[in-house]
Amino acid sequence: MKKKLISLAVAGALATPMVASAQGTSVTMFGSAQAEYSTVDFDGLTSQAQIGDETGRSRWGVHVIEQLGGGLKAKAHLEFGFNTGNGDLGVARERWVALANDAWGEVKFGRVQSPFKDFAGGQTIDPFAYTSLQAAGSGGTMTASANGMGSGAQGFVNSAARYDSPTVEGFSFAALLMPGDSNNLDPILGGGIPNSNNLTSSSTSGGEDGEWDFQIAGKYEANIADHNVGVFGGYSRDNISTNQRAFQGVGADDEEIWRGGASWSFQNFRISGQYENVNNASINGAASCTTAAALGATAAGGANNGAGRGQCNSAMNVNGDGHLWFVGGEYALGNTRLLAQGGMSEADATTAAVKREMSTFTVGAIHNLSKRSSLFGGYQRNMIDNSTASGFRDSNVYTVGMRHDF
């Protein structure tokens, strides 16, 4: 009996720290699974369809919060994406650790989202985000930069620190800083094995010579006589490195993007929109977009030349300027949202590329089966001016799909 009591006492002593730690720590597993049947039909080419999730909505991960006392929290977030239409094991999404306090906000370190994507405008005002009807990339009315500084699907910023402020009297802001004083952070000649064009698979922005990339965005939200009103704005700067400047040639300079927008909702109606101005689009920034945002690869031999599904209508010409605007409206009818949205992008001409204008409109609906499951579908028309000279094509996109969050 004494041996049993001693054994229980020792076991209890060893278990006590684990229980205490568990009392102050929460671990949440989360995810989303989506599949859609989508057809991309480029004018003059054979239409192509697929069943899966090329836009990268499907994901799973864990989120950890530990209460440190005094209102301070430690957090960790690991997230992986996958395509329900194939056997890929998954791609890295967000991966970060953070310190947070309700009084002063949250600071994240690692691979994070861009504030242009999930904080001020971007995919926060596009109800079709992460579907084939999304406004970023193939939709053409939002930047979808491959280096993560834009708002495209599967776009993230590596090696970064991000701060999100608390909301005070309706005001809040977010800022992102990425150190660029390491050659390994150069998206052109670092972070991967260069191919024949000296390009690598690195999705990092940044550069060398002590340059730092940054992004800042702010917003104000208020409820005035049952009218929900919000305004937001932001600035993004991608400082190109010496290698990038040499690779891009004459006219290469630091990329800048200005964004402003607003949203208004009353009862069952909601209207939102934004405007973006791009200066000196870099080859791995606003002049490109993620594969998920483009609905496929956009390299030579892609949709522009008669093969593949990919076309990035939001892309600017390398070293060129341009602008994009988006507006959308929705009406809630029971568990169904009826949606209509559209806009335009303009890529100014450079010494190496012609001017290109693209306009688009989208109509569709999202029906909530429950709080976690939904059906969606719709149609999008993308129209390219000067398509013959630019190599882009007009397109029709049709989709119907299902999503389940857990």
C-alpha positions as semicolon CSV with decimal commas, in nm:
position;residue;x (nm);y (nm);z (nm)
1;M;0,000;0,000;0,000
2;K;0,281;0,242;0,091
3;K;0,456;0,168;-0,239
4;K;0,135;0,243;-0,427
5;L;0,087;0,572;-0,238
6;I;0,449;0,673;-0,306
7;S;0,409;0,589;-0,674
8;L;0,089;0,795;-0,697
9;A;0,256;1,087;-0,517
10;V;0,556;1,084;-0,755
11;A;0,331;1,056;-1,059
12;G;0,122;1,343;-0,933
13;A;0,427;1,560;-0,873
14;L;0,555;1,495;-1,225
15;A;0,215;1,562;-1,379
16;T;0,151;1,889;-1,195
17;P;0,371;2,114;-1,417
18;M;0,212;1,967;-1,730
19;V;-0,136;2,037;-1,600
20;A;-0,042;2,391;-1,496
21;S;0,106;2,456;-1,838
22;A;-0,204;2,317;-2,006
23;Q;-0,424;2,545;-1,799
24;G;-0,255;2,853;-1,947
25;T;-0,219;2,722;-2,303
26;S;-0,473;2,659;-2,575
27;V;-0,403;2,467;-2,894
28;T;-0,652;2,496;-3,178
29;M;-0,646;2,290;-3,493
30;F;-0,821;2,459;-3,786
31;G;-0,858;2,427;-4,160
32;S;-1,066;2,456;-4,471
33;A;-1,134;2,221;-4,762
34;Q;-1,264;2,344;-5,095
35;A;-1,325;2,199;-5,438
36;E;-1,467;2,372;-5,742
37;Y;-1,544;2,277;-6,097
38;S;-1,407;2,569;-6,297
39;T;-1,368;2,636;-6,667
40;V;-1,130;2,897;-6,809
41;D;-1,214;2,973;-7,170
42;F;-0,966;3,197;-7,355
43;D;-1,100;3,344;-7,677
44;G;-0,971;3,147;-7,976
45;L;-0,848;2,855;-7,767
46;T;-0,998;2,532;-7,640
47;S;-1,160;2,578;-7,299
48;Q;-0,999;2,400;-7,005
49;A;-1,170;2,273;-6,693
50;Q;-1,054;2,126;-6,364
51;I;-1,190;1,999;-6,036
52;G;-0,985;2,097;-5,736
53;D;-0,860;2,407;-5,560
54;E;-0,604;2,589;-5,773
55;T;-0,658;2,916;-5,586
56;G;-0,525;2,777;-5,260
57;R;-0,818;2,804;-5,021
58;S;-0,773;2,453;-4,874
59;R;-0,548;2,449;-4,571
60;W;-0,492;2,306;-4,227
61;G;-0,286;2,415;-3,930
62;V;-0,247;2,472;-3,557
63;H;-0,269;2,792;-3,356
64;V;-0,122;2,807;-3,005
65;I;-0,180;3,072;-2,738
66;E;-0,005;3,075;-2,400
67;Q;-0,108;3,316;-2,125
68;L;0,214;3,460;-1,978
69;G;0,048;3,679;-1,716
70;G;-0,007;4,052;-1,694
71;G;-0,210;4,043;-2,016
72;L;0,088;3,920;-2,220
73;K;0,042;3,626;-2,458
74;A;0,282;3,413;-2,658
75;K;0,150;3,272;-2,986
76;A;0,260;3,027;-3,253
77;H;0,095;2,962;-3,588
78;L;0,176;2,689;-3,842
79;E;-0,030;2,653;-4,157
80;F;-0,009;2,434;-4,468
81;G;-0,206;2,451;-4,792
82;F;-0,310;2,169;-5,023
83;N;-0,509;2,112;-5,343
84;T;-0,812;1,886;-5,313
85;G;-0,779;1,800;-5,682
86;N;-0,441;1,626;-5,669
87;G;-0,203;1,433;-5,445
88;D;0,037;1,713;-5,351
89;L;0,140;1,696;-4,986
90;G;0,092;2,067;-4,935
91;V;0,264;2,405;-4,950
92;A;0,385;2,632;-4,672
93;R;0,151;2,916;-4,577
94;E;0,185;3,127;-4,264
95;R;0,451;3,026;-4,010
96;W;0,522;3,262;-3,723
97;V;0,562;3,323;-3,351
98;A;0,423;3,631;-3,179
99;L;0,389;3,834;-2,862
100;A;0,054;4,003;-2,801
101;N;-0,120;4,222;-2,548
102;D;-0,467;4,372;-2,566
103;A;-0,325;4,710;-2,463
104;W;-0,048;4,752;-2,724
105;G;-0,125;4,497;-2,999
106;E;0,059;4,207;-3,156
107;V;0,404;4,155;-3,310
108;K;0,466;3,854;-3,538
109;F;0,799;3,715;-3,657
110;G;0,841;3,473;-3,949
111;R;0,643;3,407;-4,268
112;V;0,339;3,632;-4,249
113;Q;0,050;3,774;-4,449
114;S;0,077;4,112;-4,617
115;P;-0,144;4,386;-4,461
116;F;-0,254;4,459;-4,819
117;K;-0,403;4,109;-4,823
118;D;-0,583;4,054;-4,493
119;F;-0,604;4,392;-4,317
120;A;-0,684;4,689;-4,543
121;G;-0,884;4,602;-4,852
122;G;-0,758;4,327;-5,079
123;Q;-0,915;3,993;-5,004
124;T;-1,107;4,136;-4,708
125;I;-1,348;4,312;-4,949
126;D;-1,361;4,041;-5,217
127;P;-1,624;3,778;-5,124
128;F;-1,497;3,559;-5,411
129;A;-1,139;3,556;-5,276
130;Y;-0,980;3,210;-5,307
131;T;-1,210;3,106;-5,591
132;S;-1,167;3,118;-5,968
133;L;-1,374;3,439;-5,965
134;Q;-1,137;3,630;-5,736
135;A;-1,041;3,989;-5,818
136;A;-0,668;3,939;-5,766
137;G;-0,447;3,806;-6,044
138;S;-0,664;3,649;-6,312
139;G;-0,952;3,875;-6,204
140;G;-0,725;4,166;-6,281
141;T;-0,852;4,438;-6,047
142;M;-0,622;4,385;-5,745
143;T;-0,245;4,345;-5,722
144;A;-0,138;3,986;-5,661
145;S;0,238;4,013;-5,632
146;A;0,435;3,690;-5,625
147;N;0,676;3,828;-5,365
148;G;0,407;3,853;-5,101
149;M;0,388;4,232;-5,085
150;G;0,056;4,225;-5,275
151;S;-0,275;4,063;-5,197
152;G;-0,268;3,752;-5,416
153;A;-0,367;3,400;-5,320
154;Q;-0,075;3,203;-5,172
155;G;0,133;3,521;-5,149
156;F;0,327;3,560;-4,823
157;V;0,621;3,762;-4,698
158;N;0,919;3,559;-4,576
159;S;1,165;3,669;-4,309
160;A;0,943;3,951;-4,184
161;A;0,815;4,124;-3,871
162;R;0,457;4,250;-3,860
163;Y;0,282;4,469;-3,604
164;D;-0,097;4,498;-3,566
165;S;-0,226;4,771;-3,336
166;P;-0,531;4,748;-3,111
167;T;-0,843;4,931;-3,228
168;V;-0,880;5,270;-3,058
169;E;-1,196;5,473;-3,125
170;G;-1,239;5,282;-3,451
171;F;-0,881;5,341;-3,571
172;S;-0,618;5,068;-3,620
173;F;-0,309;5,010;-3,831
174;A;-0,069;4,736;-3,935
175;A;0,295;4,761;-4,041
176;L;0,529;4,507;-4,198
177;L;0,909;4,524;-4,212
178;M;1,137;4,286;-4,396
179;P;1,516;4,307;-4,355
180;G;1,695;4,304;-4,688
181;D;2,061;4,306;-4,583
182;S;2,124;3,945;-4,685
183;N;2,189;3,815;-5,036
184;N;1,975;3,511;-4,950
185;L;1,671;3,736;-4,938
186;D;1,717;3,847;-5,299
187;P;1,428;3,703;-5,505
188;I;1,631;3,715;-5,828
189;L;1,969;3,574;-5,731
190;G;1,918;3,408;-5,396
191;G;1,704;3,174;-5,193
192;G;1,700;2,906;-5,460
193;I;1,895;2,760;-5,751
194;P;1,897;3,003;-6,048
195;N;1,758;2,871;-6,375
196;S;1,865;2,966;-6,724
197;N;1,711;3,311;-6,680
198;N;1,882;3,367;-6,345
199;L;1,543;3,346;-6,175
200;T;1,485;3,135;-5,867
201;S;1,185;2,982;-5,697
202;S;1,229;3,208;-5,395
203;S;0,910;3,388;-5,295
204;T;1,097;3,642;-5,085
205;S;1,097;4,012;-5,148
206;G;1,383;4,221;-5,018
207;G;1,735;4,268;-5,144
208;E;2,089;4,337;-5,045
209;D;2,307;4,633;-4,942
210;G;2,110;4,699;-4,625
211;E;1,782;4,774;-4,803
212;W;1,458;4,704;-4,618
213;D;1,111;4,646;-4,759
214;F;0,810;4,772;-4,571
215;Q;0,435;4,812;-4,588
216;I;0,197;5,012;-4,372
217;A;-0,182;5,028;-4,375
218;G;-0,447;5,191;-4,161
219;K;-0,824;5,186;-4,138
220;Y;-1,117;5,342;-3,958
221;E;-1,445;5,160;-3,892
222;A;-1,762;5,291;-3,731
223;N;-2,133;5,222;-3,695
224;I;-2,339;5,534;-3,760
225;A;-2,716;5,496;-3,725
226;D;-2,696;5,128;-3,824
227;H;-2,472;5,213;-4,122
228;N;-2,137;5,032;-4,102
229;V;-1,872;5,254;-4,262
230;G;-1,505;5,184;-4,317
231;V;-1,219;5,364;-4,492
232;F;-0,866;5,235;-4,540
233;G;-0,538;5,316;-4,707
234;G;-0,184;5,187;-4,734
235;Y;0,163;5,219;-4,882
236;S;0,396;4,938;-4,994
237;R;0,763;4,975;-5,090
238;D;0,976;4,695;-5,237
239;N;1,337;4,815;-5,251
240;I;1,509;4,634;-5,536
241;S;1,865;4,514;-5,487
242;T;2,177;4,573;-5,693
243;N;2,124;4,235;-5,863
244;Q;1,762;4,316;-5,943
245;R;1,852;4,658;-6,079
246;A;2,111;4,506;-6,311
247;F;1,876;4,226;-6,418
248;Q;1,578;4,451;-6,490
249;G;1,787;4,698;-6,688
250;V;1,718;5,061;-6,776
251;G;1,439;5,218;-6,576
252;A;1,460;4,980;-6,282
253;D;1,378;5,143;-5,951
254;D;1,216;5,071;-5,615
255;E;0,855;4,958;-5,645
256;E;0,584;5,163;-5,474
257;I;0,213;5,092;-5,440
258;W;-0,045;5,329;-5,293
259;R;-0,389;5,200;-5,197
260;G;-0,709;5,363;-5,077
261;G;-1,064;5,239;-5,041
262;A;-1,388;5,227;-4,846
263;S;-1,683;5,004;-4,759
264;W;-2,043;5,072;-4,657
265;S;-2,313;4,834;-4,543
266;F;-2,672;4,882;-4,431
267;Q;-2,910;4,601;-4,346
268;N;-2,874;4,349;-4,631
269;F;-2,668;4,569;-4,865
270;R;-2,291;4,610;-4,885
271;I;-2,074;4,812;-5,123
272;S;-1,694;4,828;-5,121
273;G;-1,411;4,935;-5,348
274;Q;-1,048;5,033;-5,370
275;Y;-0,795;5,206;-5,595
276;E;-0,427;5,113;-5,629
277;N;-0,150;5,312;-5,797
278;V;0,168;5,126;-5,893
279;N;0,505;5,287;-5,967
280;N;0,812;5,105;-6,105
281;A;0,669;4,754;-6,102
282;S;0,947;4,506;-6,024
283;I;0,992;4,174;-6,201
284;N;0,904;3,976;-5,889
285;G;0,647;4,221;-5,755
286;A;0,356;4,399;-5,921
287;A;0,482;4,283;-6,262
288;S;0,394;3,924;-6,170
289;C;0,153;3,728;-5,953
290;T;0,131;3,394;-5,776
291;T;0,040;3,079;-5,967
292;A;-0,271;3,045;-5,752
293;A;-0,379;3,401;-5,832
294;A;-0,325;3,344;-6,205
295;L;-0,509;3,009;-6,210
296;G;-0,194;2,841;-6,341
297;A;0,156;2,909;-6,468
298;T;0,209;3,231;-6,664
299;A;0,552;3,156;-6,812
300;A;0,624;3,132;-7,186
301;G;0,413;2,857;-7,333
302;G;0,127;2,936;-7,096
303;A;-0,220;3,065;-7,179
304;N;-0,079;3,367;-7,361
305;N;0,073;3,134;-7,621
306;G;-0,202;2,880;-7,645
307;A;-0,133;2,628;-7,368
308;G;-0,216;2,613;-6,999
309;R;-0,471;2,798;-6,783
310;G;-0,260;3,080;-6,638
311;Q;-0,295;3,450;-6,715
312;C;-0,218;3,728;-6,468
313;N;-0,436;4,020;-6,574
314;S;-0,331;4,230;-6,273
315;A;0,037;4,232;-6,373
316;M;0,209;4,559;-6,468
317;N;0,487;4,583;-6,726
318;V;0,836;4,547;-6,579
319;N;0,971;4,888;-6,468
320;G;0,637;5,041;-6,563
321;D;0,360;5,226;-6,384
322;G;-0,011;5,155;-6,375
323;H;-0,326;5,151;-6,168
324;L;-0,612;4,920;-6,071
325;W;-0,959;4,981;-5,930
326;F;-1,223;4,746;-5,795
327;V;-1,584;4,791;-5,683
328;G;-1,828;4,529;-5,561
329;G;-2,181;4,506;-5,425
330;E;-2,374;4,233;-5,250
331;Y;-2,724;4,170;-5,121
332;A;-2,808;3,909;-4,855
333;L;-3,126;3,714;-4,923
334;G;-3,166;3,472;-4,634
335;N;-2,863;3,242;-4,634
336;T;-2,765;3,348;-4,986
337;R;-2,552;3,644;-5,093
338;L;-2,601;3,776;-5,447
339;L;-2,280;3,933;-5,577
340;A;-2,178;4,166;-5,858
341;Q;-1,832;4,320;-5,890
342;G;-1,581;4,444;-6,142
343;G;-1,316;4,696;-6,226
344;M;-1,020;4,774;-6,444
345;S;-0,640;4,758;-6,455
346;E;-0,405;4,958;-6,674
347;A;-0,040;4,872;-6,734
348;D;0,142;5,167;-6,888
349;A;0,377;5,112;-7,181
350;T;0,753;5,081;-7,129
351;T;1,045;5,062;-7,369
352;A;1,007;4,683;-7,366
353;A;0,627;4,634;-7,353
354;V;0,310;4,790;-7,493
355;K;0,030;4,946;-7,294
356;R;-0,242;4,706;-7,178
357;E;-0,586;4,778;-7,038
358;M;-0,813;4,515;-6,887
359;S;-1,171;4,542;-6,763
360;T;-1,376;4,273;-6,592
361;F;-1,714;4,204;-6,441
362;T;-1,827;3,915;-6,221
363;V;-2,170;3,793;-6,110
364;G;-2,251;3,503;-5,880
365;A;-2,380;3,387;-5,545
366;I;-2,264;3,227;-5,220
367;H;-2,513;3,013;-5,026
368;N;-2,441;2,917;-4,665
369;L;-2,551;2,565;-4,582
370;S;-2,438;2,624;-4,224
371;K;-2,186;2,838;-4,036
372;R;-1,906;2,619;-4,173
373;S;-2,024;2,492;-4,512
374;S;-2,116;2,688;-4,823
375;L;-2,180;2,656;-5,195
376;F;-2,070;2,917;-5,449
377;G;-2,080;2,976;-5,821
378;G;-2,074;3,242;-6,089
379;Y;-1,938;3,385;-6,410
380;Q;-1,654;3,627;-6,486
381;R;-1,569;3,804;-6,812
382;N;-1,219;3,948;-6,862
383;M;-1,166;4,182;-7,159
384;I;-0,818;4,286;-7,276
385;D;-0,764;4,596;-7,489
386;N;-0,469;4,571;-7,728
387;S;-0,471;4,195;-7,675
388;T;-0,299;4,120;-8,007
389;A;0,008;4,327;-7,923
390;S;0,025;4,233;-7,554
391;G;-0,019;3,858;-7,605
392;F;-0,304;3,841;-7,352
393;R;-0,650;3,710;-7,442
394;D;-1,007;3,782;-7,341
395;S;-1,150;3,507;-7,125
396;N;-1,467;3,365;-6,971
397;V;-1,454;3,191;-6,633
398;Y;-1,732;2,969;-6,499
399;T;-1,724;2,797;-6,163
400;V;-1,934;2,613;-5,906
401;G;-1,788;2,482;-5,583
402;M;-1,822;2,385;-5,219
403;R;-1,624;2,489;-4,911
404;H;-1,614;2,353;-4,557
405;D;-1,428;2,527;-4,272
406;F;-1,330;2,347;-3,955
